[in-house]
């Protein structure tokens, strides 16, 4: 789709717990709450409004493409000369930590190097000011299109730059795609399984607040029905249901997730990434023996290094365990 991209797939500096940090406080998965707003797009309307429930996003539509509904949501035009995206954000009050979920109706096939149709949910959409329409976007098509990516969109109301963050597998018709913003992390769950997670902590530009929305694109010459959304919803991000956490790491999983109970957080500066590993040092994986070791961050060239699970560690790196973005315990090695 020829997004105008910035310095894509930036190499993130900063100290990453190599590990995955505690996200849920009880053995069960995080608790989902009822949606704040949702739509099945019943009936016909152009542009999409649903009694003021939607506000159009204009930064990515220089010739004025909007969403329409026709028992689904889809762009109301495939026009040039610019890349015209249909974008809309909810006008409902959405908390800082929230999700945006779409069910993909149909998205056409896109091959590498081809401008093709895409759809995606948006979180942390900026509703006013110099960065209006900026957001985080899970953007996908069928096939191996070049833009199957998590993006950060830096917009101004009349223009935008798309920053590549993470790649992901192609979308399929019928996929339930939920993008979640919780604290500094943005992550995606497809059909009930977490697919990726991204930490914004080391980014110079980030959007810690905002609302939810959706986006679709059809290139000139393709039918409008090549980028349709069957339903959309938004609500609070999952919340903790207790004050403690535990795991025996039974079974095999890569990356460590356990029903959306773990996620990484950035801490400090100048430290390298470390991951959860089993006793054989396979990154991000629980071993068959159920054992796991948490690696602290390491700083090259440090002296008086600590050592954990065979790895030398700088004494001034800190380990934080977080419980649904609340500090749960801090382990600090500092001389």
KOLKOLPA-85290 format. One record per residue: residue in one letter; x, y, z of N, C-alpha, C, O in turn. Coordinates in pm, whole numbers, plus 50000, padded with zeros to 5 digits. Layout:
AXYZXYZXYZXYZ
...
END
This chain:
X500794988050000500005000050000500835012650000500275023650006
X502135011649994503015023349982502835033450095502705045350070
X502815028650218502865037850331504165045650325505215040250289
X504085058550359505295066750365505975063750498505505068050603
X507055056250492507615050550613508805058450662509535064550583
X508995058350793510165064450853511235053950874511295044050800
X512065056150974513145046650996512555034051058512415032951179
X512225024750970511475013051010512265003251093513495002751089
X511504995351171512074984951252513294989951328514384984251322
X513065000751400514165006951473514764997351573514064989651639
X516064997951582516744989951681516554996651816517035007851839
X515864989851905515554996052033516734994452128517224983452151
X517185005852182518195005452285517495006052418516265006352425
X518285006352525517655006552654517674992652713517854982852642
X517484991952842517624979352911516314971952908515304977052955
X516314959952853515114951852848515284940352942516324933652940
X514314937853023514334925953099514354915452999513424914152920
X515134909553000515174899152909514064891052938513624883352852
X513664891753026512604882953048511304888453013511194899052952
X510304881253051508944885553031508444888553169508674880953263
X507754899453181507434904053316505994901153351505124900653264
X505764899353479504484894653526503374904053488503454916053513
X502334898553427501244906853380499934903353446499034911753449
X499784891453499498544887353563498854881953700499864875053717
X498024884853798498384882153936497844869153991498124865954107
X497084861753916496554849153964496794838653857497084842153743
X496664825753891496944815553791496024815953671496414811253564
X494854821253684493974822353568494384834253484495164842653528
X493864834953359494204845853269493584858853317492704858953404
X494034869753259493504882853295492024883653263491534877053172
X491324891753340489884892553329489484902353220489914913953221
X488664897753127488134906553022486884913553074486134907853153
X486664925953030485504933553069484604935852949485014934152834
X483364939852977482404942152870482854953852783483484963152833
X482544953552653482924964552565482304977852608481204978152662
X483014988652582482475002052603481655006252481480615012652495
X482125002652364481425006052240481664994852139482724988552140
X480684992352054480824981851953479844984451840478894992151856
X480084978051726479164979151613479294966951524480384961751503
X478144962451470478104952351366477794958551230477644951451131
X477704971851226477554979451102476304975351023476354973750901
X475204973651092473954969851028473364981950954473354993051008
X472884979750832472264990350754473264997050660474374992150638
X472835008350604473685015750509473825030150554472865036450599
X475045035350541475325049250578476665053250516477625045550522
X476715065150458477955070250399477955085550412477135092250350
X478895090950493479955084150566479455077650695478365080750743
X480245068650749479915061850874479825072050988480725080051009
X478695071351061478505080251175477855072951292478305074051406
X476775065551263476005058451365475645067851481475985065551597
X474925078551442474445088351540475585094851619475475097051740
X476655097951550477765104851613478735095951688479595100951761
X478615082751672479505073551743480915073251684481845068351748
X481065078651561482345078251493482765092251448481935100551413
X484085094651451484665106851395485655102751287486475093751308
X485595109351172486485105951061487915110051091488155120051159
X488865102251040490285105451049490755109850910490555102650813
X491365121350902491635127550772493105127350728493385129450610
X494015124950820495435126350787495885116850677496805120050602
X495235105250665495645095150569494675094250452494635084150381
X493905104650431492925104850321492955118350252492025126250269
X493995121250172494135134550112493005138150016492705149949999
X492385128149953491265130849861489915128049926488885128149858
X489905125450055488655125150129487945111750141486735111650165
X488635100650126487995087550146487545086150290488245090150383
X486365080450309485785078150442485275063750451485145056850350
X485005059350573484305046850591482835048650557482245059050587
X482245038650495480805037350483480405024250552481255015750579
X479115022650580478655009650624477575004750528476725012350483
X477654991850500476674985150415476584970750465476954961150397
X476084969750590476074957150664477494951850684477704939850702
X478434960650679479854958850707480454972750700479784982050655
X481684974250743482394986950725483414985150613484134975150609
X483484994950522484404994450409484645008550356483825017450381
X485725010850284485945024250228484855028050129484265019450064
X484575041150118483555045550023484155049349889483435054249801
X485465047249871486085050049743487485044449737488155042949839
X487935041449614489315037449588489845047149485489755044849364
X490385058149534490735069249446492165073749470492755070749574
X492725081049375494055087049384493935102049374492825107449383
X495025108949356496355103149334497065098849462498045091349454
X496615103349579497255099349704496795085749750495885079849692
X497445080649854496995068349919495865072050015496115077450123
X494635069049977493465073150054492955061650140492465051550089
X493075063450271492645053450367491335057950431491165069850461
X490435048650452489245051350531489595049250678489975038250718
X489455059650758489785058750900488695064850985488095074850948
X488445058651100487445063951194487855060251336488395049551360
X487575069351428487815066851570486505068251645485615075851605
X486405060951755485205061751836485135075151908486165081051941
X483925079951932483725091952013483395088452158483215097452241
X483305075552188483055071252325484275073952412485405074452363
X484045075752541485155077652636485845064252658485215054552702
X487125063752628487905051352635489045053452734489685063952730
X489325043852823490435045752917491785045452847491905041152733
X492795050252918494145050352862494595036452819495155034852711
X494355026452902494665012552867493405006252809492415004352879
X493445003052680492234998452611492604989152496493774987552462
X491574983252438491784975152319490884980252207489884987052230
X491264976652085490444978951967490434965651891491484960251858
X489244960551864489114947351802488254947951677487184953951679
X488734941851569487934940351448487794925451417488644917351453
X486704922151348486594909251282486734911951133485954919451074
X487744905751072488004907850930486884901550848486634889550858
X486214909850767485214904250677485884897650559485884885350546
X486464905750474487274900750364488374910650337488144922750329
X489594905450323490714913650279491404906150165491754894450178
X491584913150054492084906749934493544902649944494264906650036
X493964894549850495334889649844496284900549798495994907949704
X497424901449866498464910849829499804903449825500164896749922
X500514904649716501814898249700502934908249726502714920349722
X504144903249753505274912349776505474922049659505404918149542
X505714934549693505914944749592504644950249531504704959049445
X503504945149574502204949249517501484958549613501514956549734
X500824968849558499944977249638498614970049650497944967649550
X498234966549770497024958549790496144963749900496464973849963
X495014957149925494084961250030494554956950168495194946450184
X494234965150268494594962450407493474967050499492684975850464
X493414960850617492524965350725493274964450857494284957450866
X492774971450959493424970151088492754978151198492094988151171
X492924973851324492464981451441493524991651484494704989951456
X493075002151553493935012851600493755014651750492645013551801
X494845017551821494775021551962495575034251982496415038051900
X495275040952096495945053452134495845063952022496815071151997
X494715064751957494505074751852494435088551916493705090652013
X495195098051863495205111751914494015119351855493805119151733
X493265126051939492005132251897492095147251875491135153351827
X493225153351908493345167851892494815171651893495685163351920
X495085184451864496425189651872497255186951748496725182551645
X498555189551757499445188551642499635174251594500025172151479
X499375164551680499555150351643498225143251622498165131051635
X497155150551591495855144451570495945133151466496645134351366
X495245122451491495195110251408496395101251426496425090451367
X497395105051504498515096051532497985084251615497015085651689
X498645072751601498125060751666499105049351652500175050851593
X498725037751708499375024851681498395016351602497205015951633
X498905009451499498035002751404498544988751373499714986851341
X497654978851384497934965051343497364963551202496144962651185
X498234963251103497854964750963498094951550891499194946150896
X497054946250822497244933250761496444930950635495434937450610
X496944921650555496304917250431496474902150420497224896250498
X495804895950324496094882050292497344881550205497644890950132
X498074870450214499294869150137500454876250204500324881650314
X501574876050136502814881450194503064895850151504144899250104
X502054904150167502204918250136503284924850219503584920550330
X503874935450165505014941850230504644948750361505534951750441
X503374951450383502984959550499502204951850605501414957850679
X502414938850615501874931250728502714934450851503644927150887
X502354945550916503204951251020502384957951129501264962351106
X502974958551248502534967951350503244981051320504464981351305
X502474991851313503005005151282502725014851396501775013151472
X503565024951406503205037351475502975047651367503835049851281
X501815054051370501495064551273501705078051340501065081151441
X502585086151285502815099751332502125109151233502605111151122
X501015114951275500165122751184500045137151232500405140551345
X499535145551141499395159851170497985165251145497715176951171
X497075156851095495765161451053495655162550902494565161450847
X496795164850835496805165850689497845156750624497825154950502
X498735150950703499775142250650500175132250758499725133150873
X501035122850720501445112650817502755106350773503165107250657
X503415100050870504555091350845504275078350919503845078551034
X504525066950852504285053850912505615047650952506495045750869
X505745044551082506975038751136506775023851158505895019851234
X507575015551092507495001151110507984997351250509035001951294
X507214988951318507614984251449507894969251451508974965051493
X506914961151407507084946551409506354940251291505274944951254
X506904929751231506174922151130505244911851195505414908451312
X504274906951120503364896551170502864888251052503014892650937
X502294876551075501774868350966500574874850898499954883850955
X500234870350775499094876150703497774874050775497614864650853
X496814883050749495454881450797494704871350710495074868550596
X493644865850769492714857250697491294862250719490994868250822
X490414859850623489014863450640488474856550766488734844750790
X487724864050845487144858650967488014859951090487554856851200
X489244864451076490114866251193489524876351289488994886751248
X489614873251419489264882851524490574888651575491364881751639
X490804901251546492094907751565491944918551672491244928451651
X492584916551785492484926051898493834932151927494784925051960
X493934945351914495134952851948494934959252084493914965752108
X495904957352175495764961752313496894971352348498054968852318
X496544982352411497504991852467497384991152619496334993852676
X498484987352683498464986452829499794991252883500824984852862
X499765002752952501015008552997501905011452877501435017052779
X503185007752883504095010652772504075000152662504805001452564
X503264989752675503304979052577502074979252486500974982652528
X502324975552361501264973952261501354959452214502414955052171
X500254952052223500334938252180499054933852110497994939952125
X499194922952033498094918451949497694904251980498544895551998
X496384901851986495824888552008494934885351889493984892551859
X495254874451821494454870151707493774856851740494424847051776
X492454856751727491664844651754492024838451889492124826251902
X492214847251989492444842752126493884839652161494154835852275
X494824840952067496224837752093497074850152070496954856751968
X497944853152167498794864852152499814862552041500494852252039
X499914872151950500754870651832502044878751840503074874551785
X502014890151905503224898351918503064907552037501974909452090
X504194913352076504184923152184505314933052157506404929152115
X505044945752180506024956152151506074965852267505034970352316
X507284969252310507474978452421507874992152367508884993352297
X507095002352397507355015752347508325023752434508635035252403
X508785017652543509535025152643510765032352592511085043252639
X511465026452494512705032452445512495041852327513455047752278
X511235043452281510975052052166510965066752205510415070452308
X511585075052122511575089452148510185095152132509795104252206
X509415089952038508025094052017507135082652062507295071252018
X506195085652149505255075452196503935082052230503885094152253
X502875074252232501535079252261500975071752382500435060852367
X501095077652501500675070752623499165071252648498655063752731
X498445079852575496995080752590496365081452452497075082452351
X495055080952447494345081952320493115073252320492715067952424
X492505071752203491265064152192491435052952089492545050452042
X490345046252055490385034551967489725037551833488875046451823
X490125030151731489525032151599489865020751505490245009951548
X489715023351374489965013251272490325020151141490035031951122
X490975012551051491455018050925491315007350817491424995450845
X491065011750693491005002550578491515009750455491405021950444
X492065002050362492615007650239492334998350121492534986250130
X491855004250010491694997049884492385005149776492055016949757
X493334999349703494015006849597493115008649475492155001249456
X493435018449396492685021049272492695008249187493735001949167
X491515004849136491394993049051490954980549122490634970649056
X490924980549255490454968849330489054971849382488744983449408
X488194961449397486834963849449486854968449594487724964349671
X485904976849630485824981749767485644970449867486054971549983
X485034959549823484804948049912486074939949937486024929450001
X487214944649887488484938149918489034942150055490064936950096
X488374951350125488834955550258487614958450345487214969950361
X487024947950400485804949550479486004944850622486784935750649
X485284951150713485304947950855483884944250897482954952150878
X483724932250953482394927350991481904933551120480714936751132
X482794935351218482404941351346483614947651411484754944751377
X483324956451507484374963551580483924965451723482724966851749
X484874965551816484554968451956485774974252026486904972451982
X485514981052136486584986252222486154985152366484964984852396
X487124984552455486854983952598488164984952675489224986952615
X488104983652808489324984452889490244972752860489794961752828
X491544975152871492514964252865492264954652981491664958653082
X492694942352971492494932753081493064938153211494054945453212
X492414934353321492834939053453493154927153542492744915853515
X493894930053648494244919753744493024915353825492104923153847
X493034902653868491944897653952492454893654089491754886454161
X493644897854127494164894054257495424901654291495754911654228
X496144896654394497324903554442498544894554446499534898054511
X498504883054379499654874354381499754867154247498814867354167
X500894860854224501094853654099502044842054122502904842554209
X501884831554042502794820354047502704812453919501704813153848
X503754804853889503734795753775504754784853797505824787353853
X504434772753754505394761653756505994759453618506814750553601
X505594767553518506114766953382505974753053321506864748353250
X504874746653349504644733353294504374734253144503734743653097
X504854724453069504584724052927505604731752847506664735652897
X505284733952721506174740852628505434752152561504314750352515
X506044763852554505434775552494506534785152451507484787552526
X506414790752332507424799952283506754810452195506284807152087
X506684823352240507264828752362506394826052484505234822252471
X506954827952601506214826352726505054836152729505234848252711
X503854830852752502644839052748501674835052859501224843452936
X501364822052867500444816552966499144824352974498774829653078
X498474824952861497164831452858497214846352884496394851652957
X498204853152823498334867752837498694871752978498204881853029
X499554863753043499954866953181501354872853191501744876853300
X502114873453082503484878453087503714888552977503194887052867
X504494898753006504914907952901506184915152943506454916553063
X506984919852845508264926252876508094941052905507154947452857
X509004946352985509034960753013510464965653000511414958653036
X510624977752949511944983852940512284990353073511424996353137
X513534989153114514004995853236515415000953213516224994053150
X515725012853262517075017853260517615020653122516845021953026
X518935021753110519585025052985520765015752959521315009653052
X521145014652832522405008852788522554994352825523684989452832
X521504987252847521604973052877521014964952763520114969652693
X521514953052744521064944952635519804937152673519474935752791
X519124932052570517944923752596518374910252656519404904752619
X517574905352744517694891652790516304885752789515304892952796
X516234872952779514954866152765514774855852875515744851652939
X513534851852895513304839852974513904828252897513804827652775
X514514819052968514984807052901514824795152994514694796753116
X514834783152935514854771353019516294767953052517204775753022
X516524756453113517854753253162518854751453048520064752553070
X518364748652928519264746952814519514760052741520104760052633
X519064771352797519314784652742518624787052609519124794952529
X517504780652584516754783652463515884795752490515014795152577
X516084806852419515374819352451513874817852445513344810752359
X513194824652536511734826252528510964813252537509844812452486
X511514802952598510844790052589510894782952723511904783352793
X509784776452757509764767952874510194754052834509754748952731
X511044747752912511524734452877510604723652928509694726153007
X510844711652881510024700352921510174697253069509284691553131
X511344701153126511544698653269510844709253354510924708753477
X510154718953291509394728853365510234739453431509694747653505
X511544739553408512404749153473512574761653387512574760753264
X512714772953451512974785453378513874794153463513844793553586
X514674802153398515554811453469515364825253412515254826753290
X515314835353495515154849153450516514855753443517234856453543
X516874860553325518164867253308517994882153332517134888553273
X518814887553419518874901953434519544908053312520204900953234
X519384921253294520034927753181521534928653204522004928853318
X522284929153095523744929053102524314941353033523804945552929
X525314946953088525994958353026527414954252990528194950753079
X527764954652860529114950452820530184958952886530014971052903
X531294952652924532424959952978532304963253126533174969853183
X531224958653189531054961453330532054953653414532544943153372
X532354958653532533284951753620532514947153743531444952353774
X533064937453812532394932353929531034926353895530084927653972
X530944919753779529654914953731529084903853819529804895453872
X527794904153831527084893153894526924881953793527224883853675
X526454870453837526264859453744524994852053781524764848753898
X524154849453680522924842053699522754832653582522804836853466
X522564819853611522314810053506523404810453400523124809053281
X524654812353443525764812053350526024825053277526964825753197
X525224835553301525394848253232525984858653327525564859753442
X526974866153278527514877053359526624889253348526164892753239
X526374895553459525414906353465526034918653530526774917653628
X525724930253474526244942553531525544945453663524334943753672
X526274949653766525664951253899524674962653908523954963654008
X524604971553806523694982853819522454981553732521754991453710
X522184969853684520924967453614519864963453715520154956753814
X518664967653689517574964953781516554955753717516284956453597
X515994947353797514934938253754513634942453819513544943753941
X512634944653736511304948153787510324937253749510294932953634
X509544932953842508414924453811507174933153818506954940153917
X506364932753716505184941053710503944932353709503914921653648
X502944936953777501674930053781500644939353720500214949053782
X500244936253595499314944953524499724959453534498914968153566
X501014962053507501574975453503501634981953641501804994153651
X501504973953748501744979253882503014972853936503154960653927
X503954980653992505174974654044504844964354153504144967354249
X505344952254136505044941554231506244938654318506114937254440
X507414937754257508614935854336509804940954256509864939254134
X510724946954324511944951554259513134943854316513294942654438
X513944938654227515184932254268516314940554210516434941454088
X517144946454292518164955554243519554950554282519794947254399
X520434949854186521844946754213522624959454189522904962854074
X522984966454292523634979554278524704980754385524434978554504
X525914984154345527004985354441527214999654480528105002654560
END
